[in-house]
């Protein structure tokens, strides 16, 4: 969001509370992604949104609460994308492709907003509330994949979760490396390479009839 637009929205009239909250979160995300939590200031966020600090504090009592709200928003977005990829098909290779695509698209959105850094590269991981949310989204996506693995292969819970941890971990680490390396191959090519590697392993487990 441009500062001019933020100012127009912020000072040109009252917005519905939900719209104002969305506006403030968008501004905060830009500041947190650019500066990290510790260097970000509520003054900067209010300025970016084009509102006064009292307006910002009406919605979020402090910087930590604002950061946690952003984490919740991004965690929900990632989780929903992974679940949708799993539900879209019953073909397991296509599911692997879908999960990989979910992570790559999350780190490389069309607007390049860098929101994934709030989850995977936060400078506030020692804060219990932040750590809890990061661990929660990691666990939720892992368990969603594990449920599919278990139902298809008949493997036990621990075995399915171990395989799922390897799959989702490889997806997010590889996607972040790919982006940090300035996309050395196309996104489609990167996903295809990982899909081929992971499918060779997963397909060795016979599908339960």
N, C-alpha and C positions, 0 to 999 in steps of 0.2 A: 504494500500500500504506500503510495507517495505521501509525503508530508502535506502537500497541498490538499490532497483528497482527505487525509485525516483531519486537517483543519476545517475543511468544508463540512465534513460530517460532524466533527466534534463541536464546532461553535456556531454552525448554521441552523441549529434547531435540535430539538430533543428527539433521540432515537428510542425505539422500544428497547426494553432492558436486554432482551436476548440479542438484538442487533448490536447494541453498545458493547455487550460482553464479547461478541465475536470480533468486533473492531479492535477492542483492547487486546484480545489474545493474539490477533494477527500482528499488531504492533510489537507486543512483547516478544513474540517468536522471532521477529527480525532482530531485535536487540540482543536476545539471549544467544541466538545462533552466531551473531557477529562477534559478540564480546565475551560470551561465557557468563555463567551465573554471577561470579564474584565481581566482575568488572561492570556488569550491567547496573544501571541506576533507575529507580522509579521515575526520576526527573526525565531521563532519556526516553523511557517508555511513554510517559504522558506526552512529551513533545512529539514523538513519532506518531502517536495517535491523534494529535491535535486537540487534546483535552487538558484541563487543569488537573493537578495532582489530587485535589479533593474528589473529582469525578472518578479518577482511577481507584482511589481508596474506598469509594462507595461500593465498588464491585469486588475488590480484593483487598483484604486488610493488611497485606504485606507482600514483599517480594517472593517469599517462599511459597505462599498460597497461590500466587500467580504462576509461578514455575510449576507447581504441582498440578494446577489445572491444565497447563499445556501438556505436561506428561500424560495425564489421563486422556486428553484428546488424541494425542499421537499414538498412544498404546491401543486405544480403541480402534483407530483407523487401521493399524497394522493387523490387529487380531481379526477384524472383520474381513480384511482382504485375504488372509490365509484361510479362514473358514469358508469363504466363498469359493476359493480355488479348490478346496477339497470337496465341496458339495456339487461342484459344476459337472463332475464326471465320475464314473465308476472305473475308468481305466487308470491303473496305478501309474503308468509312465506319464500320462497326462497330468495326474495329480502332482507328481514330482515337478514336472514342468511348471505347473501352476504355483506351487509353493516357492520355487526359485524365482519365478517372475514377480511374485508378490514382494519379495525382499528387494530385488533389483529395482522395481518400480518405486518402492518406498524410499530408497536412498537416492534415486535419480528421477524425481518428479519433474514434470514438464516445466514447472516454474523454478526448479533448482533451489528450493527453499532451505535445504539443509536441516529440515526438522528431525531427521533420524539421529542427528548428533545429540539431541536432548535425551534420547533413550540410550544409545550405544556409546556415546563419547562425553557424557556429562562430567563436568568438573565438580559435581556435588554428590558423588556416589557415597561419601562418608556420612551424609545426612540420612538417618534411618528411614524417613518417609520417602525419600527419593529412591534409596536402595530397594525398599519394599515394592515400589511401583515398577522399577526396572526388572526385578526378579519376577514380579507377577506377570508382566507381559511375556517374558521369556518362557515362563512355565505354561501360560495359557496356550501359546502357539505350539509349544512342544507337546502338550497333552492332546491338543486337537489332532495333530499328526499321529501321535501314538495310538489314539483310539482307532484310527483307520488302519494302521499297521496291525494292531492286535486283532481286529475283526477280520482282516483279510488273510492273515497268516496263522492265526491260532496261537501265536507266541504269548507268553505270560506278560504280565504288566511291566515288570522290571526290564525284560528283554525289549519289549516294544518301546518303552520310554528311552532306553539307551540308544536304539536305532534312530528314534525321532530326534533326540538331542544332537546326534551326529548330523542328521539332515538339516535341521533348522540352524544349527551352529555354522555348518559349512556355508549355508545360503547367505547368512548375514555377514560373516567374515569375508567371504569372497566378494560379495557385492560392495562392501566398503573398500576393500583393496582395489577393486576395479575402478571405482570412482576416484579414489585418491591417486591412482596411477594414470589419471586423465583418460580413462576409457580406451585402453590400448587395443581392444577389439570391440566390435559392435556389441550392443546389449544382447541381441539375438544370438550372436555367436558365443558369447560368454555363457548364456543360459544353456545353450545346446551342449557345450563342452561339459559343464557340470552335470547336466541331465544324463549324458552318456556315462559319466563316471559313476554317479550315484545309482543309476538304474542297473548297472552291472552288478552292484552289490545287493540291492533290494530284490532284484528278480531271482536271486538264488534261493529265496525263501518261497516255497510253494504256496500258491493261493489256496486258502481253506475252502473246501466245497460246501 
